[in-house]
Amino acid sequence: MPSQFFGLNIAYTGLQAANAALNTTANNISNVETEGYSRQNTVQQASDALHTWTTYGMAGAGVDTIRIDQTRNQYYDLKYWENNANAGTFEIKQYYMKQLEDYFTETDMKEGFGTIYKNSFHALEEVFKSPGDDTVKTQYLAAAQSLCDYFASMYSSLQKVQLDANAEIKNKVDEINSVASQIATLNKQINTIEITGSRANELRDQRALLVDELSKIVDVKITEIPIYVSEGSKEPSGIYTYCVDIAGGQSLVLGYEYNTLECTTRPQKINQSDADGLYEIKWSNDLEFNLYGKNLGGELKGLVEMRDGNNEEYFHGKDVSTNPPATGVWVDGHSYNKIEIEVTEEYLTDINKTTLPEKGLLTLINKDFEYAGWEYEDVDDGSGNITHRYTFYIEELPGSEYLGSTASVGREIDYQGIPYYMEQMNEWVRVFAQQMNAIEKEAQDEYGEPAERALFSYVELATGDEISDFLDHGDGKGIWDSDETDRMWSSADKSYYRMTAANFQVNQDMVKDVKKFGTSKDIHQGQDVQNIAEELLKVQNEKGIRGCTSKEFLQTILSDVALAANSANTFSAVYGDISKAIVNQRLSVSGVDNDEEALNLVKFQEAYNLSAKMMQIFTEIYDRLILQTGV
């Protein structure tokens, strides 16, 4: 049968349990403003009853305080992390699209494309009215140069935004590595404590707070795997392997170990107008990090899509090279191999729309081949069936296993980021310059000589040389040849492919000597003949850029920017509201409520007092039993 002091022991366990609950309540109240703190509660259960070998059988033995638990709902954690990744993506887009909107939008305080474009044609109208007046010609060339300067300024601004996003990608990678290191350290500390049977609640809170922070940078998936006392055993040891996967399932933390990411500068551009020094991300163990995966989320996704978004317009096609590929092709004194890629996408068959860099990396299957140049060819088989092929010149000879494989430069990214807007501007200046130059080349200058010169030229940024003698006629470069079966473009040609928003300018020969700017086809008809000026004026209403006039086309870009900015604002607000709702739900479960803790304080204090009263009563009983009855 139990001891004579059994009742005193029962009262003592109640006193201990109430004291533990009071201490836990005090801890909750102390941490009411602590970020990431989860409300704690004491878990109690009745002590094992004792067999009394009497008629009533078993006697309760009091209460045991088993542990102190966090009050936390994993479901709300998962929902928060998922939503936080989406919120992070659109917050980044909102920030950067606001910058683009500011650059493109025209206000009363800032001249934009519309005003500058209109001014240039107003100046051209004055030339039409007075074609023999060198002063109005000078004014027009100055207005035309202002249009060129607008595009150069926009190009520079967009590259700055691209570089800002690139630098922020590096910062986010450093943050991911820092969080991974801290989580791995906490994993070890938590297991060291919990293998003894205790619960490391505060450390678990710190770890969950780090995951909250990580989930905004990149999507996360958390797995906590129990470790058993021995292989094949079902008895838990009390410790876990805590795993963190990011970017669609790529392992970041595995227990006490963690992987780190590093940024490496791209060896080659993947878009013609990309800024220099853009980063690629890889794991420090040289394994590939899938930066462009469909499951990537968080701020990292927003930054990548802003920096590299091409609206899915990237170079890709099928390797149709001969078997084996042609070898020993000499280009600029070097021997190369030829890889022929057939393309079908409409934007790849128009050189004005290309974003393909002159030199870069051509990916066949999963291997990169560095190319030193390329040619584009339209071939008519004689029956009206035209195929479109790019020929790349590479040093390394691919094996036959690559024949028929898919080839690509860059990756498909379904977002209108910086490369998309740069390509749109490049296309505009190329088509506009072609239209204007084709007319001006029919003019005679004031010296009575055939002009045969471009109104708009470009500067080779690497050398500073001005290019105005475009290879778009005469030798089969850029036009159909004599039997109309072949058309060729080369990345090495002095073609409009090399003209971009960055180097677009007015022909400097005309700027230096305005008499070289011709306004009529035959100067002998008199200086007031204005047929060339008249044709130049018609360009503003000529549809040649994706079914739009030159003015309308740039307006569509402004619309794209506005729509993308509005979408980012809307989704950022939506996910922000969802985040607030989830946070409130989390707090309703795990947050510390002062009123609730005040009630607990009264409740546990009363339980403590009652247990103390029981001990006092049992003390009086034992005093009477021992001292007054002599038992």
Secondary structure, 3 states (H helix, E strand, C coil): CCCCCHHHHHHHHHHHHHHHHHHHHHHHHHCCCCCCCCCEEEEEEECCCEECCCCCCEECCCEEEEEEEECCCHHHHHHHHHHHHHHHHHHHHHHHHHHHHHHHCCECCECCHHHHHHHHHHHHHHHHHCCCCHHHHHHHHHHHHHHHHHHHHHHHHHHHHHHHHHHHHHHHHHHHHHHHHHHHHHHHHHHHHHCCCCCCHHHHHHHHHHHHHHHHHCCEEEEEEEEECCCCCCCEEEEEEEEEEECCCEEEEECCEECCEEEEECCCCCCCCCCCCCEEEEECCCCECCCCCCCCCHHHHHHHHHHHCCCCCCEEEEECCCCCCCCCEEECCEEEEEEEEEECCHHHCCHHHCCCCCCEEEEECCEEEEEEEEEEEEEECCCCCEEEEEEEEECCCCCHHHCCCEEEECCCCCCCCHHHHHHHHHHHHHHHHHHHHHHHCCCECCCCCECCCCCEEEECCCCCCEECCCCCCCCCECCECCCCCEEEEECCCCCHHHCCCCCEEECHHHHHCHHHCCCECCHHHCCCCCHHHHHHHHHHHCEEECCEEHHHHHHHHHHHHHHHHHHHHHHHHHHHHHHHHHHHHHHHHHCCCHHHHHHHHHHHHHHHHHHHHHHHHHHHHHHHHHHHCCC
